[in-house]
């Protein structure tokens, strides 16, 4: 006799890698004098806050509306060894288009393929190139101005699966891996 179990499994409808660019130029450092020869480095943390699938049957496209939280912790190091910390964060919203997924084709196969879709984040990685432009010198006074800026070229690589949860009834063991054997008894002497 075999036993069955009701389980939930994700059905993968699509699996794709996306590249998101967020380039900013001439970002002011603020009310700080940054001498020539200074360097900048640090860490950028990228987190997916939201991912909502969206089907557009008119365009025959599937989109993912994604919201990232970008947290930047940068440090400017002056030639004299002074450390100037910079911290800021912001939300970044992007609409991503699945290039190999066409909802009208899925609907023709089985309309249920378009129901209850969810984003599953497989991984998030990326690169961030930051270029520092130090303060300029006031031609009259010879003092450093508070006009330092930096450029930033952030590229996020995001792998998303579009999944649909299904409920299945599964046999716990393959019937070929077990057998039921009927028990027989022999009557011993004197019975």
Long-range contacts (C-beta under 8 A, 24 or more apart in sequence): 1-180, 2-171, 2-172, 2-173, 2-175, 2-178, 3-171, 3-172, 3-173, 4-169, 4-170, 4-171, 4-172, 5-169, 5-170, 5-172, 6-167, 6-168, 6-169, 6-170, 7-167, 7-168, 7-170, 8-165, 8-166, 8-167, 8-168, 9-165, 9-166, 9-168, 10-120, 10-161, 10-163, 10-164, 10-165, 10-166, 11-163, 11-164, 11-165, 11-166, 12-161, 12-162, 12-163, 13-101, 13-106, 13-113, 13-117, 13-162, 13-163, 13-164, 14-62, 14-98, 14-100, 14-101, 14-160, 14-161, 14-162, 15-122, 15-159, 15-160, 15-161, 15-162, 16-98, 16-99, 16-100, 16-101, 16-159, 16-160, 17-157, 17-158, 17-159, 18-64, 18-96, 18-157, 18-158, 18-159, 18-160, 19-155, 19-156, 19-157, 19-158, 20-66, 20-68, 20-92, 20-94, 20-96, 20-155, 20-156, 20-158, 21-153, 21-154, 21-155, 22-70, 22-92, 22-152, 22-154, 22-156, 23-151, 23-152, 23-153, 23-154, 24-151, 24-152, 25-151, 25-152, 26-133, 26-149, 26-151, 27-149, 27-150, 27-151, 27-152, 28-147, 28-148, 28-149, 29-76, 29-84, 29-86, 29-146, 29-148, 29-149, 29-150, 30-146, 31-146, 32-76, 32-84, 32-146, 32-148, 33-135, 33-143, 33-144, 33-145, 33-146, 33-148, 34-76, 34-78, 34-84, 34-132, 34-134, 34-135, 34-144, 34-148, 35-78, 35-79, 35-80, 35-134, 35-135, 35-144, 36-79, 36-134, 36-135, 37-78, 37-79, 37-134, 38-76, 38-77, 38-78, 38-79, 38-132, 38-134, 39-76, 39-77, 39-132, 40-74, 40-75, 40-76, 40-77, 40-130, 40-132, 40-150, 41-74, 41-75, 41-77, 41-130, 42-72, 42-73, 42-74, 42-75, 42-86, 42-130, 43-72, 43-73, 43-74, 44-70, 44-71, 44-72, 44-73, 44-126, 44-128, 44-154, 45-69, 45-70, 45-71, 45-72, 45-73, 46-70, 46-124, 46-126, 46-156, 47-71, 47-124, 48-121, 48-124, 48-158, 49-91, 51-119, 51-121, 51-160, 52-119, 53-117, 53-118, 53-119, 53-162, 54-95, 55-103, 55-114, 55-117, 56-103, 57-103, 57-104, 57-107, 60-102, 60-103, 60-104, 61-97, 61-98, 61-101, 61-102, 61-103, 62-97, 62-98, 62-101, 62-102, 62-103, 62-117, 62-162, 63-95, 63-96, 63-97, 63-98, 64-95, 64-96, 64-98, 64-119, 64-160, 64-162, 65-93, 65-94, 65-95, 65-96, 66-93, 66-94, 66-95, 66-96, 66-119, 66-158, 66-160, 67-91, 67-92, 67-93, 68-92, 68-93, 68-94, 68-156, 70-154, 74-130, 74-150, 76-132, 96-158, 96-160, 98-162, 101-162, 112-164, 113-164, 115-164, 116-164, 116-165, 117-162, 117-163, 117-164, 118-162, 118-163, 118-164, 118-165, 119-160, 119-161, 119-162, 119-163, 120-160, 120-161, 120-162, 120-163, 121-158, 121-159, 121-160, 122-159, 122-160, 122-161, 123-157, 123-158, 123-159, 124-156, 124-157, 124-158, 124-159, 125-156, 125-157, 126-154, 126-155, 126-156, 126-157, 127-154, 127-155, 128-152, 128-153, 128-154, 128-155, 129-153
